Amino acid sequence: MDYGLSEQQIMIRDLCRQIGDEKIRPVAAELDKTEKFPSEIMKVLAQSDLFAIFVPADFGGTGGGVLDLCIATEELSRVCAGIAVCYAASALGTFPIILFGNNEQKKKYLPDLASGKKLAAFGLTEPAAGSDASAIQTTAKKEGNYYILNGTKHFITNGGDADTYTIIAMTDKTRGARGASAFILEKGMKGFSFGKKEDKLGIRVSSTSELIFQDCKVPAENLLAKEGMGFIITMKTFDMSRPGVAAQAVGIAQGALDLAVQYAKEREQFGKTISTFQGIQWMLADMATQVEAARALVYSVARMIDKGETKVGKESAMAKLFASDTAMKVTTDAVQIFGGYGYMRDYPIEKFMRDAKITQIYEGTNQIQRNIIALGLIKEKLAKD
């Protein structure tokens, strides 16, 4: 479908498609097997200015927006979602600085992130605080010109490989969610180390690690906005980043659909290709329709954000929910079309199914997305009444 993309956006799409086909596809299976962080691919993306597309022009970016990021993430995910999330997770860690950083913080951190010289990560999740972001236990105590951080984050994408970290910690536990604050940390700060690297079902090439803070001294000027703003910063960041997760899901689904169509045209049973069987045709038709519907929703929400809409929590949740459920459904159907071969690692389709599952879980489970959507509907109704 024609989504009215700008010349810049078409160029991003075509460039990412080329990188995917030429640089990523030949190594995707091996990287998935070895779980090696794709540093060389990240360098290719950096040299192609793809880390700049979501950063303001005043700070080294190209001044694009969320739709540009979604297009890039979708195209990379068509080939390897693990590599795509290494890229998109840097955007997640960068968004809080773009949204809430002061001019000095932006000048210090954004140019290196926009150039891809450094990668970013976002540290919220903890062993006892996943979907319940208000239950975080990591603390930040003010001592003179520093904050002293203590605690552990886990399941952090790009953990250990990123250079710049946005971390949510409690500055006042008595205030609950209103006592959380956000800080910019740098790899190498004293008292900041990395723990266990997770062995995952999917997106295996991406690093998912523990972050450990033991009396970690963070300069007071690294506080984002002001104390008590951590929860708001998190929610506003997710409003911007969830369409990116949705775009990842669309890319996974599209990649699986492409493989399923190709296989159906080649696989012969009963003297004819299985693409001639009505049962397979109907499956492919449903898969294609679901993918296109998900893409239309994701692009629409991204455009809302880029136009400056501020109340997009409900719509962002809808995009993430629908696209990730679509990815799981489409990849499962694609494996079914491959039959027994789809279950074997000699064929690429099983990786798409493994990679799809996480999109229903991270940046808020799909059950949490349904809560957000329902709450938004109720609030809108109350406001009208």
GIWOWO-V633720 format. One record per pair of residues at least 24 apart in sequence whose C-alpha atoms are under 10 Angstrom apart, sorted by sequence separation. I is the first residue (numbers start at 1). J is the second residue. D is the distance in whole Angstrom. If there is no record, write none. Layout:
[[I,J,D] [I,J,D]]
This chain:
[[90,114,10] [129,153,9] [130,154,9] [147,171,9] [162,186,9] [163,187,5] [164,188,10] [189,213,10] [190,214,9] [191,215,6] [192,216,6] [260,284,8] [294,318,10] [295,319,9] [298,322,9] [328,352,9] [329,353,9] [331,355,9] [332,356,9] [19,44,8] [66,91,10] [94,119,9] [95,120,10] [126,151,9] [127,152,8] [128,153,10] [129,154,10] [130,155,9] [162,187,7] [163,188,8] [190,215,8] [191,216,4] [192,217,9] [294,319,7] [297,322,8] [298,323,8] [327,352,9] [328,353,7] [331,356,7] [19,45,8] [90,116,9] [93,119,8] [94,120,6] [95,121,10] [96,122,9] [126,152,6] [127,153,7] [128,154,10] [161,187,9] [190,216,6] [191,217,7] [192,218,10] [258,284,10] [294,320,9] [297,323,8] [327,353,8] [328,354,9] [330,356,9] [331,357,10] [93,120,5] [94,121,7] [95,122,9] [125,152,9] [126,153,5] [127,154,6] [160,187,8] [189,216,7] [190,217,7] [191,218,10] [257,284,7] [260,287,10] [261,288,10] [294,321,10] [295,322,10] [296,323,10] [328,355,9] [329,356,9] [90,118,9] [91,119,9] [92,120,8] [93,121,4] [94,122,8] [124,152,10] [125,153,6] [126,154,5] [127,155,9] [140,168,9] [141,169,9] [159,187,10] [189,217,7] [190,218,9] [257,285,10] [294,322,6] [295,323,8] [327,355,9] [328,356,5] [329,357,10] [16,45,8] [19,48,9] [87,116,9] [90,119,5] [91,120,7] [92,121,7] [93,122,4] [123,152,9] [124,153,7] [125,154,6] [126,155,8] [138,167,9] [139,168,9] [140,169,6] [141,170,8] [142,171,8] [189,218,8] [293,322,9] [294,323,5] [327,356,6] [328,357,6] [15,45,10] [89,119,9] [90,120,4] [91,121,8] [92,122,6] [93,123,8] [123,153,6] [124,154,8] [125,155,7] [126,156,9] [138,168,8] [139,169,5] [140,170,6] [141,171,6] [257,287,7] [258,288,9] [293,323,9] [294,324,9] [326,356,9] [327,357,8] [328,358,9] [89,120,7] [90,121,5] [91,122,9] [92,123,10] [122,153,10] [123,154,8] [124,155,9] [125,156,7] [137,168,10] [138,169,5] [139,170,5] [140,171,5] [141,172,8] [185,216,10] [256,287,9] [257,288,7] [291,322,10] [292,323,10] [294,325,9] [325,356,9] [328,359,9] [16,48,9] [87,119,8] [88,120,10] [89,121,6] [90,122,8] [123,155,9] [124,156,8] [136,168,8] [137,169,7] [138,170,6] [139,171,6] [140,172,8] [185,217,9] [186,218,9] [290,322,9] [291,323,8] [294,326,7] [324,356,7] [325,357,9] [327,359,8] [328,360,8] [15,48,8] [86,119,9] [87,120,9] [88,121,10] [89,122,8] [123,156,6] [136,169,7] [137,170,7] [138,171,9] [139,172,8] [140,173,10] [160,193,8] [161,194,10] [185,218,7] [254,287,9] [290,323,9] [293,326,9] [294,327,9] [324,357,8] [327,360,9] [16,50,9] [86,120,9] [122,156,7] [123,157,8] [136,170,7] [139,173,8] [149,183,10] [159,193,10] [160,194,6] [184,218,8] [185,219,9] [253,287,8] [254,288,8] [257,291,9] [324,358,8] [325,359,8] [326,360,10] [15,50,9] [86,121,9] [121,156,7] [122,157,8] [123,158,10] [133,168,9] [135,170,9] [138,173,10] [159,194,7] [160,195,9] [183,218,8] [184,219,9] [253,288,9] [290,325,10] [291,326,7] [324,359,5] [325,360,7] [12,48,9] [51,87,8] [55,91,9] [121,157,6] [122,158,9] [123,159,9] [134,170,9] [137,173,8] [147,183,9] [159,195,9] [160,196,10] [183,219,9] [184,220,10] [186,222,10] [254,290,10] [290,326,6] [291,327,8] [323,359,9] [324,360,5] [12,49,10] [50,87,9] [51,88,9] [54,91,8] [120,157,9] [121,158,6] [122,159,9] [136,173,9] [159,196,10] [160,197,9] [183,220,9] [184,221,9] [185,222,7] [253,290,9] [254,291,7] [290,327,9] [323,360,9] [324,361,9] [12,50,8] [53,91,10] [120,158,7] [121,159,7] [135,173,9] [159,197,8] [183,221,9] [184,222,5] [185,223,9] [253,291,6] [254,292,9] [321,359,9] [322,360,9] [51,90,8] [52,91,10] [55,94,8] [59,98,9] [119,158,8] [120,159,9] [121,160,9] [134,173,10] [183,222,6] [184,223,7] [252,291,10] [253,292,10] [287,326,8] [290,329,9] [291,330,8] [320,359,8] [321,360,7] [51,91,8] [54,94,9] [55,95,9] [121,161,9] [122,162,10] [136,176,9] [139,179,10] [140,180,9] [152,192,10] [154,194,10] [157,197,10] [182,222,9] [183,223,5] [184,224,7] [250,290,9] [251,291,9] [287,327,9] [290,330,8] [320,360,8] [321,361,10] [12,53,9] [42,83,8] [46,87,10] [54,95,9] [120,161,9] [121,162,6] [134,175,10] [135,176,8] [136,177,9] [139,180,9] [140,181,8] [150,191,9] [151,192,10] [152,193,10] [153,194,9] [154,195,9] [155,196,9] [156,197,9] [182,223,6] [183,224,6] [250,291,6] [253,294,10] [254,295,10] [325,366,8] [41,83,8] [42,84,10] [45,87,8] [56,98,8] [119,161,7] [120,162,5] [121,163,8] [122,164,9] [123,165,7] [124,166,8] [125,167,10] [134,176,6] [135,177,8] [138,180,9] [139,181,9] [140,182,9] [149,191,8] [150,192,9] [152,194,9] [153,195,9] [154,196,8] [155,197,8] [156,198,10] [181,223,8] [182,224,5] [183,225,9] [249,291,9] [250,292,8] [287,329,8] [288,330,9] [324,366,8] [55,98,7] [118,161,9] [119,162,5] [120,163,6] [121,164,6] [122,165,6] [123,166,6] [124,167,6] [125,168,9] [134,177,5] [137,180,10] [140,183,9] [148,191,9] [149,192,9] [152,195,9] [154,197,9] [155,198,7] [181,224,8] [182,225,8] [183,226,10] [250,293,10] [287,330,6] [320,363,9] [321,364,10] [9,53,10] [38,82,9] [39,83,10] [42,86,8] [54,98,9] [59,103,10] [118,162,7] [119,163,6] [120,164,5] [121,165,5] [122,166,5] [123,167,5] [124,168,6] [133,177,8] [134,178,8] [136,180,8] [154,198,9] [167,211,10] [181,225,9] [182,226,8] [183,227,10] [250,294,7] [251,295,9] [286,330,9] [287,331,9] [320,364,9] [321,365,8] [322,366,9] [8,53,10] [37,82,9] [38,83,7] [41,86,10] [42,87,7] [118,163,6] [119,164,6] [120,165,6] [121,166,6] [122,167,6] [123,168,6] [124,169,8] [132,177,10] [134,179,9] [135,180,10] [161,206,9] [162,207,9] [181,226,7] [182,227,8] [249,294,9] [250,295,6] [320,365,9] [321,366,5] [37,83,8] [41,87,10] [60,106,10] [117,163,9] [118,164,7] [119,165,9] [120,166,8] [121,167,9] [122,168,8] [123,169,9] [134,180,8] [161,207,7] [165,211,10] [180,226,10] [181,227,5] [182,228,8] [249,295,9] [250,296,10] [284,330,9] [287,333,8] [317,363,10] [320,366,8] [321,367,9] [35,82,10] [39,86,10] [59,106,7] [60,107,9] [133,180,10] [159,206,9] [160,207,7] [161,208,10] [180,227,7] [181,228,5] [182,229,7] [183,230,9] [247,294,9] [283,330,9] [286,333,10] [287,334,9] [317,364,9] [321,368,9] [322,369,10] [32,80,9] [38,86,8] [58,106,9] [59,107,6] [158,206,7] [159,207,6] [160,208,8] [161,209,9] [179,227,7] [180,228,5] [181,229,5] [182,230,5] [246,294,8] [247,295,7] [250,298,9] [317,365,10] [318,366,9] [321,369,6] [31,80,10] [37,86,8] [38,87,10] [58,107,9] [59,108,9] [61,110,8] [157,206,7] [158,207,5] [159,208,6] [160,209,7] [178,227,9] [179,228,5] [180,229,6] [181,230,4] [182,231,8] [246,295,8] [284,333,9] [317,366,8] [320,369,8] [321,370,8] [32,82,8] [56,106,10] [59,109,9] [60,110,7] [61,111,7] [113,163,9] [157,207,6] [158,208,6] [159,209,5] [160,210,8] [178,228,5] [179,229,8] [180,230,5] [181,231,7] [182,232,10] [247,297,10] [283,333,7] [284,334,8] [319,369,9] [25,76,10] [28,79,8] [29,80,9] [31,82,9] [32,83,9] [59,110,6] [60,111,5] [61,112,10] [112,163,10] [113,164,8] [156,207,8] [157,208,5] [158,209,7] [159,210,7] [160,211,8] [177,228,8] [178,229,7] [179,230,8] [180,231,6] [181,232,9] [182,233,7] [246,297,9] [247,298,7] [283,334,9] [317,368,9] [318,369,7] [24,76,8] [28,80,6] [31,83,9] [58,110,10] [59,111,5] [60,112,8] [61,113,9] [62,114,9] [112,164,10] [155,207,9] [156,208,5] [157,209,7] [159,211,7] [176,228,10] [177,229,9] [178,230,8] [179,231,8] [180,232,9] [181,233,8] [182,234,8] [246,298,6] [247,299,8] [317,369,5] [318,370,8] [321,373,10] [25,78,10] [26,79,10] [27,80,10] [28,81,9] [58,111,9] [59,112,9] [60,113,9] [61,114,5] [155,208,5] [156,209,5] [157,210,9] [175,228,9] [177,230,8] [178,231,7] [180,233,10] [181,234,9] [245,298,10] [246,299,10] [280,333,10] [283,336,10] [284,337,9] [316,369,9] [317,370,7] [21,75,10] [25,79,6] [28,82,9] [56,110,9] [57,111,10] [59,113,10] [60,114,6] [61,115,8] [110,164,10] [154,208,8] [155,209,5] [156,210,6] [177,231,6] [178,232,9] [180,234,10] [243,297,9] [244,298,8] [283,337,8] [315,369,10] [317,371,9] [318,372,9] [9,64,9] [13,68,9] [16,71,9] [17,72,9] [20,75,7] [21,76,9] [24,79,7] [25,80,7] [28,83,8] [55,110,7] [56,111,10] [59,114,8] [60,115,7] [109,164,8] [154,209,6] [155,210,6] [156,211,7] [172,227,9] [176,231,10] [177,232,9] [243,298,6] [244,299,10] [247,302,10] [314,369,8] [317,372,7] [318,373,7] [8,64,9] [12,68,7] [13,69,10] [16,72,6] [19,75,9] [20,76,6] [24,80,7] [55,111,9] [153,209,8] [154,210,4] [155,211,9] [166,222,10] [167,223,10] [168,224,10] [171,227,7] [172,228,8] [242,298,9] [243,299,8] [280,336,10] [313,369,9] [314,370,9] [316,372,9] [317,373,6] [12,69,9] [13,70,10] [14,71,10] [15,72,9] [16,73,8] [17,74,9] [18,75,9] [19,76,8] [20,77,8] [21,78,10] [57,114,10] [153,210,5] [154,211,6] [166,223,10] [167,224,10] [170,227,9] [171,228,7] [243,300,10] [280,337,7] [314,371,9] [315,372,9] [316,373,9] [9,67,8] [10,68,9] [13,71,6] [14,72,9] [16,74,9] [17,75,6] [18,76,9] [20,78,8] [21,79,7] [52,110,9] [55,113,9] [56,114,9] [124,182,10] [152,210,7] [153,211,5] [154,212,9] [166,224,9] [169,227,10] [170,228,8] [243,301,7] [244,302,9] [279,337,10] [314,372,6] [315,373,7] [9,68,6] [12,71,7] [13,72,6] [16,75,6] [17,76,7] [20,79,6] [24,83,8] [52,111,9] [55,114,6] [123,182,9] [152,211,6] [153,212,7] [169,228,10] [171,230,9] [242,301,10] [243,302,6] [313,372,7] [314,373,5] [317,376,10] [8,68,8] [9,69,9] [12,72,6] [13,73,9] [15,75,9] [16,76,6] [17,77,10] [19,79,10] [20,80,8] [52,112,10] [54,114,8] [55,115,10] [123,183,10] [151,211,8] [152,212,5] [153,213,9] [170,230,8] [242,302,9] [313,373,8] [314,374,8] [9,70,10] [10,71,9] [11,72,10] [13,74,9] [14,75,8] [15,76,10] [16,77,10] [17,78,8] [51,112,10] [52,113,8] [53,114,8] [151,212,6] [152,213,6] [168,229,10] [169,230,8] [170,231,10] [240,301,9] [241,302,10] [314,375,8] [315,376,9] [5,67,9] [6,68,10] [9,71,7] [10,72,10] [13,75,7] [16,78,10] [17,79,9] [51,113,7] [52,114,4] [53,115,10] [122,184,10] [123,185,10] [150,212,8] [151,213,5] [152,214,9] [168,230,6] [169,231,10] [239,301,10] [240,302,8] [243,305,10] [275,337,10] [313,375,10] [314,376,6] [5,68,9] [9,72,9] [12,75,9] [13,76,9] [20,83,10] [51,114,5] [52,115,6] [149,212,9] [150,213,5] [151,214,7] [167,230,9] [168,231,8] [239,302,10] [274,337,9] [313,376,8] [314,377,8] [20,84,10] [50,114,8] [51,115,6] [52,116,8] [93,157,10] [121,185,10] [149,213,6] [150,214,5] [151,215,9] [312,376,9] [49,114,8] [50,115,8] [51,116,6] [92,157,10] [93,158,10] [120,185,10] [148,213,9] [149,214,7] [150,215,6] [151,216,9] [168,233,9] [240,305,7] [311,376,10] [5,71,10] [49,115,7] [50,116,8] [51,117,9] [120,186,9] [148,214,8] [149,215,6] [150,216,7] [168,234,8] [239,305,9] [240,306,9] [46,113,9] [48,115,9] [49,116,8] [51,118,10] [89,156,9] [90,157,9] [120,187,10] [148,215,5] [149,216,5] [150,217,10] [167,234,10] [46,114,8] [47,115,8] [48,116,9] [51,119,9] [89,157,6] [90,158,8] [147,215,9] [148,216,5] [149,217,7] [166,234,10] [46,115,6] [47,116,8] [88,157,10] [89,158,7] [93,162,9] [97,166,8] [147,216,8] [148,217,5] [149,218,7] [45,115,10] [46,116,5] [47,117,9] [88,158,10] [89,159,10] [94,164,8] [96,166,7] [146,216,9] [147,217,6] [148,218,6] [240,310,10] [246,316,9] [249,319,10] [250,320,10] [253,323,9] [257,327,10] [260,330,10] [264,334,10] [267,337,10] [45,116,8] [46,117,7] [86,157,7] [87,158,9] [93,164,8] [94,165,8] [95,166,9] [96,167,10] [146,217,6] [147,218,5] [148,219,9] [239,310,9] [242,313,9] [245,316,10] [246,317,9] [249,320,8] [252,323,10] [253,324,9] [256,327,9] [260,331,9] [263,334,9] [267,338,9] [43,115,10] [44,116,9] [46,118,9] [85,157,8] [86,158,6] [90,162,8] [93,165,6] [94,166,8] [145,217,9] [146,218,5] [147,219,6] [148,220,10] [239,311,9] [240,312,8] [243,315,9] [244,316,9] [246,318,9] [247,319,9] [248,320,9] [249,321,10] [250,322,10] [251,323,10] [252,324,9] [253,325,10] [255,327,10] [259,331,10] [43,116,7] [46,119,10] [85,158,9] [89,162,9] [90,163,10] [92,165,10] [93,166,6] [140,213,10] [145,218,9] [146,219,4] [147,220,6] [239,312,6] [240,313,9] [242,315,10] [243,316,6] [246,319,6] [247,320,8] [249,322,9] [250,323,6] [253,326,7] [254,327,8] [257,330,7] [260,333,9] [261,334,9] [264,337,7] [42,116,8] [43,117,8] [90,164,9] [92,166,9] [93,167,9] [138,212,10] [139,213,9] [141,215,10] [143,217,9] [145,219,6] [146,220,5] [147,221,10] [236,310,9] [239,313,5] [242,316,6] [243,317,8] [245,319,9] [246,320,4] [249,323,6] [250,324,7] [252,326,10] [253,327,5] [256,330,7] [257,331,7] [260,334,5] [263,337,8] [264,338,8] [42,117,9] [86,161,9] [90,165,9] [109,184,9] [138,213,8] [140,215,9] [142,217,10] [143,218,10] [144,219,9] [145,220,5] [146,221,8] [147,222,9] [236,311,9] [238,313,8] [239,314,9] [241,316,8] [242,317,7] [243,318,9] [244,319,9] [245,320,6] [246,321,8] [248,323,9] [249,324,5] [250,325,10] [252,327,6] [253,328,8] [255,330,10] [256,331,6] [259,334,8] [260,335,8] [263,338,7] [42,118,10] [86,162,9] [139,215,10] [140,216,9] [141,217,10] [142,218,9] [143,219,10] [144,220,8] [145,221,8] [146,222,9] [147,223,9] [236,312,9] [239,315,9] [240,316,8] [242,318,9] [243,319,6] [244,320,8] [245,321,10] [246,322,8] [247,323,7] [248,324,8] [249,325,8] [250,326,8] [251,327,8] [252,328,9] [253,329,8] [254,330,8] [255,331,9] [256,332,9] [257,333,9] [258,334,9] [259,335,10] [260,336,9] [261,337,9] [42,119,9] [109,186,10] [140,217,9] [141,218,10] [142,219,10] [143,220,9] [146,223,10] [236,313,8] [239,316,6] [242,319,8] [243,320,6] [246,323,5] [247,324,9] [249,326,8] [250,327,6] [253,330,6] [254,331,9] [256,333,9] [257,334,6] [260,337,7] [261,338,10] [140,218,9] [142,220,8] [235,313,8] [238,316,8] [239,317,8] [242,320,6] [243,321,10] [245,323,9] [246,324,6] [249,327,5] [252,330,9] [253,331,6] [256,334,6] [257,335,10] [259,337,10] [260,338,7] [105,184,9] [238,317,9] [241,320,10] [242,321,9] [245,324,8] [246,325,10] [248,327,9] [249,328,8] [252,331,8] [253,332,10] [255,334,10] [256,335,8] [259,338,9] [243,323,9] [246,326,10] [250,330,10] [246,327,9] [253,334,9] [100,182,10] [101,183,10] [260,342,10] [101,184,9] [127,210,10] [126,210,9] [97,182,10] [125,210,10] [126,211,9] [96,182,9] [97,183,10] [96,183,10] [97,184,8] [123,210,9] [96,184,9] [123,211,8] [259,347,10] [259,348,8] [260,349,8] [94,184,10] [259,349,7] [93,184,9] [256,348,9] [257,349,9] [256,349,6] [255,349,9] [256,350,9] [256,351,9] [134,230,10] [256,352,6] [134,231,7] [255,352,8] [256,353,8] [133,231,8] [254,352,10] [252,351,10] [253,352,8] [252,352,6] [253,353,9] [256,356,10] [133,234,9] [251,352,10] [252,353,8] [133,235,10] [249,352,10] [252,355,8] [253,356,8] [252,356,7] [251,356,10] [124,230,10] [249,355,9] [250,356,10] [124,231,10] [248,355,10] [249,356,7] [252,359,10] [248,356,9] [249,357,9] [249,358,9] [124,234,8] [249,359,6] [123,234,10] [248,359,8] [249,360,9] [122,234,9] [247,359,10] [245,358,10] [246,359,7] [245,359,7] [246,360,9] [122,237,10] [245,360,9] [105,221,8] [86,203,9] [89,206,10] [104,221,9] [105,222,7] [242,359,10] [245,362,8] [85,203,8] [104,222,10] [105,223,9] [245,363,8] [84,203,9] [86,205,8] [87,206,9] [102,221,10] [105,224,8] [82,202,8] [83,203,8] [85,205,9] [86,206,6] [102,222,10] [242,362,10] [37,158,9] [81,202,9] [82,203,4] [83,204,9] [84,205,10] [85,206,7] [86,207,8] [101,222,9] [102,223,10] [242,363,7] [39,161,9] [81,203,6] [82,204,6] [83,205,7] [84,206,9] [85,207,10] [86,208,10] [101,223,9] [102,224,8] [241,363,8] [242,364,9] [80,203,8] [81,204,9] [82,205,5] [83,206,6] [100,223,10] [101,224,6] [102,225,7] [37,161,8] [81,205,9] [82,206,5] [100,224,6] [101,225,6] [239,363,10] [80,205,9] [81,206,9] [82,207,9] [99,224,10] [100,225,6] [238,363,7] [99,225,9] [100,226,9] [238,364,9] [97,224,7] [96,224,8] [97,225,9] [96,225,10] [100,229,10] [100,233,7] [96,230,10] [99,233,8] [97,233,10] [100,236,10] [96,233,6] [99,236,8] [100,237,10] [95,233,9] [96,234,8] [99,237,8] [95,234,10] [96,235,10] [98,237,10] [96,236,8] [97,237,10] [95,236,9] [96,237,6] [99,240,10] [95,237,6] [96,238,9] [94,237,9] [95,238,9] [93,237,9] [96,240,10] [92,237,7] [95,240,8] [91,237,10] [92,238,8] [95,241,8] [204,351,10] [92,240,8] [93,241,10] [202,350,10] [203,351,8] [91,240,10] [92,241,6] [202,351,7] [203,352,9] [91,241,8] [92,242,9] [201,351,9] [202,352,8] [204,354,9] [202,353,8] [203,354,8] [204,355,8] [89,241,9] [92,244,9] [201,353,10] [202,354,5] [203,355,5] [88,241,9] [91,244,9] [92,245,10] [201,354,6] [202,355,4] [203,356,9] [200,354,9] [201,355,8] [202,356,8] [203,357,9] [89,244,9] [200,355,10] [202,357,8] [203,358,8] [88,244,7] [89,245,9] [201,357,9] [202,358,7] [88,245,8] [201,358,9] [200,358,10] [85,244,9] [85,245,8] [88,248,9] [84,245,10] [85,248,8] [35,199,8] [84,248,7] [35,200,9] [82,248,10] [37,204,9] [38,205,7] [81,248,7] [84,251,9] [35,203,9] [36,204,8] [37,205,5] [38,206,8] [80,248,10] [81,249,8] [84,252,10] [35,204,5] [36,205,6] [37,206,6] [38,207,10] [32,202,8] [34,204,8] [35,205,4] [36,206,8] [37,207,7] [74,244,8] [77,247,8] [78,248,8] [81,251,8] [32,203,7] [33,204,8] [34,205,8] [35,206,7] [36,207,8] [70,241,9] [73,244,7] [74,245,9] [76,247,10] [77,248,6] [78,249,9] [80,251,9] [81,252,7] [31,203,10] [32,204,5] [33,205,8] [35,207,8] [69,241,9] [70,242,10] [72,244,9] [73,245,8] [74,246,9] [75,247,9] [76,248,8] [77,249,8] [78,250,8] [79,251,8] [80,252,8] [31,204,8] [32,205,5] [70,243,7] [71,244,9] [73,246,9] [74,247,5] [75,248,8] [77,250,8] [78,251,4] [79,252,8] [31,205,6] [32,206,9] [66,240,7] [69,243,9] [70,244,5] [73,247,6] [74,248,5] [77,251,5] [78,252,5] [81,255,10] [30,205,9] [31,206,9] [65,240,10] [66,241,8] [69,244,7] [70,245,8] [72,247,9] [73,248,6] [74,249,7] [75,250,9] [76,251,7] [77,252,5] [78,253,7] [79,254,9] [80,255,9] [29,205,10] [66,242,10] [67,243,8] [68,244,10] [70,246,8] [71,247,7] [72,248,9] [73,249,9] [74,250,6] [75,251,6] [76,252,9] [77,253,9] [78,254,6] [79,255,6] [28,205,8] [66,243,8] [67,244,8] [70,247,5] [71,248,9] [73,250,9] [74,251,4] [75,252,9] [77,254,9] [78,255,4] [79,256,9] [66,244,8] [69,247,9] [70,248,8] [73,251,7] [74,252,8] [77,255,7] [78,256,8] [71,250,10] [72,251,10] [73,252,10] [74,253,10] [75,254,9] [76,255,10] [78,257,10] [67,247,9] [70,250,10] [71,251,9] [74,254,9] [75,255,9] [78,258,9] [70,251,10] [74,255,9] [157,362,10] [155,362,9] [74,295,9] [71,295,10] [70,295,10] [71,298,10] [70,298,8] [71,299,9] [70,299,8] [131,361,9] [67,298,9] [68,299,10] [71,302,10] [131,362,9] [133,364,9] [67,299,6] [70,302,8] [130,362,9] [131,363,8] [132,364,9] [66,299,9] [67,300,9] [69,302,9] [130,363,9] [131,364,6] [67,301,9] [68,302,9] [130,364,8] [131,365,7] [66,301,9] [67,302,5] [68,303,10] [130,365,9] [66,302,5] [67,303,6] [131,367,9] [132,368,9] [65,302,8] [66,303,7] [67,304,9] [125,362,10] [131,368,7] [65,303,9] [66,304,9] [67,305,9] [68,306,10] [125,363,9] [66,305,7] [67,306,7] [124,363,10] [65,305,8] [66,306,6] [65,306,6] [64,306,9] [65,307,9] [79,348,10] [82,351,10] [81,351,9] [82,352,10] [80,351,9] [81,352,8] [92,363,10] [80,352,8] [79,352,9] [81,354,10] [82,355,7] [78,352,9] [81,355,6] [77,352,9] [80,355,8] [81,356,8] [77,355,9] [81,359,10] [77,356,10] [1,292,8] [3,295,10] [3,296,8] [1,295,10] [5,299,10] [1,296,9] [3,299,8] [3,300,9] [33,345,10] [29,345,9] [29,346,9] [29,347,9] [29,348,7] [32,351,8] [28,348,9] [29,351,8] [28,351,10]]
